[in-house]
């Protein structure tokens, strides 16, 4: 079997940030790395916080002027970040701004988590708003001065 592209990234040098993971036709996948991979402190996204983060991130992104260009928002299985997949009509600068705005929204969110009722969600009890807000606050600092030039994965 072929090795998928995301497994070719050197996770030993990958830090928090936002990177262009791949471009497939008109779909651009962004890697939003929220935790340092394989960190010795075992600091990963907590599933309940990641679940809440997903609900808020997807809801916010799909309620912006870019909503028709959002293909997917979701967590990585390794619990170190999220993927954002958008149409190539979204510029890199717009994608960064969307993530920054989404994370600022999550950081300050108060109220009922969208889509978190039993009828709406397959694991409605697994939520942690405080945890999601803490991750968002951290990433707001990380991405505060992010630019399209920083979207390239680090190499040795």
C-alpha positions in Angstrom: 0.0 0.0 0.0 1.1 3.5 -0.6 2.0 5.7 2.4 -0.5 8.5 2.7 0.9 12.0 2.5 0.2 13.0 6.1 2.4 10.1 7.3 5.3 11.5 5.4 5.4 14.7 7.5 8.2 14.7 10.1 6.2 14.7 13.3 9.4 15.0 15.4 9.8 18.7 14.3 6.1 19.6 13.9 4.9 22.3 16.2 1.7 24.1 16.9 0.4 26.1 13.9 -1.5 25.9 10.7 -0.1 24.2 7.6 -1.2 23.4 4.1 -1.5 19.6 4.2 -2.5 18.8 0.6 -4.3 20.1 -2.5 -6.5 17.7 -4.3 -8.1 19.2 -7.4 -10.2 22.1 -6.0 -10.0 20.9 -2.3 -7.3 22.3 0.0 -6.7 20.5 3.3 -5.3 22.6 6.2 -3.6 20.9 9.1 -4.3 22.9 12.3 -1.9 21.5 14.8 -3.0 22.3 18.3 -0.8 20.0 20.3 2.9 19.1 19.7 2.9 15.5 18.3 4.4 12.8 20.5 5.1 15.3 23.3 6.7 13.8 26.5 4.0 15.4 28.7 1.3 13.4 26.9 -0.5 16.7 26.3 -3.2 15.8 23.7 -6.7 17.0 23.0 -9.1 15.6 25.5 -11.9 13.9 23.6 -14.7 15.8 25.3 -13.1 19.1 24.6 -12.2 18.1 21.0 -15.9 17.1 20.5 -17.1 20.5 21.7 -14.4 22.2 19.7 -15.7 20.4 16.6 -19.3 21.5 17.1 -18.3 25.1 17.6 -15.7 25.3 14.9 -17.9 23.6 12.3 -20.9 25.7 13.2 -19.0 29.0 13.1 -17.2 28.2 9.9 -20.4 27.2 8.2 -22.1 30.5 9.2 -19.5 32.8 7.6 -19.5 34.2 4.1 -17.1 31.3 3.2 -19.7 28.7 4.2 -20.3 27.4 0.6 -16.6 26.7 0.4 -16.3 24.7 3.6 -16.0 21.0 2.8 -15.0 19.5 6.2 -14.0 20.5 9.7 -13.0 17.7 12.1 -10.4 16.4 14.6 -7.4 14.3 13.8 -7.5 10.8 15.2 -4.1 11.3 17.0 -5.8 14.1 19.0 -3.2 16.7 18.1 -5.3 18.9 15.9 -8.0 19.5 13.4 -8.4 19.4 9.6 -10.1 22.1 7.7 -10.9 21.3 4.1 -12.0 24.1 1.8 -12.5 24.8 -1.9 -9.5 26.5 -3.6 -11.6 29.6 -4.0 -10.6 30.3 -0.4 -7.2 32.0 -0.4 -4.6 31.0 2.2 -5.0 34.4 3.9 -8.8 33.9 4.1 -8.3 30.4 5.5 -6.0 31.7 8.2 -8.5 34.5 9.0 -11.3 32.0 9.2 -9.4 29.8 11.6 -8.4 32.8 13.7 -12.0 34.1 13.9 -13.4 30.7 14.6 -10.9 30.1 17.5 -11.7 33.6 18.9 -15.4 32.7 18.7 -14.8 29.4 20.6 -12.5 31.1 23.2 -15.3 33.5 24.2 -18.3 31.2 23.6 -21.1 31.1 26.2 -24.3 29.3 26.1 -25.7 26.1 24.7 -23.3 24.1 22.5 -24.8 23.9 19.0 -25.9 20.4 18.0 -25.4 18.9 21.4 -28.8 17.6 22.1 -29.5 13.9 22.2 -31.5 14.0 19.0 -28.7 16.0 17.2 -25.5 14.2 18.3 -24.3 10.6 18.5 -22.4 11.2 21.8 -24.3 14.2 23.3 -22.9 13.6 26.8 -19.3 13.9 25.7 -18.7 17.6 25.8 -16.3 20.0 27.6 -16.9 23.7 26.9 -14.2 24.9 29.3 -11.7 22.5 27.8 -12.6 23.7 24.3 -12.3 27.3 25.3 -8.8 26.7 26.8 -7.5 25.1 23.7 -9.0 27.9 21.6 -7.4 30.5 23.8 -4.0 28.8 23.4 -4.3 28.6 19.7 -5.4 32.2 19.4 -2.0 33.1 20.7 -0.2 30.7 18.5 -1.9 31.9 15.3 -2.0 35.6 16.2 0.6 36.6 13.6 0.3 33.6 11.2 0.8 34.4 7.5 0.5 32.4 4.3 4.3 32.1 4.3 4.1 30.1 7.5 1.7 27.5 6.0 4.6 25.3 4.9 5.5 22.3 7.0 8.9 22.5 8.7 11.7 20.4 7.4 15.1 19.5 8.8 
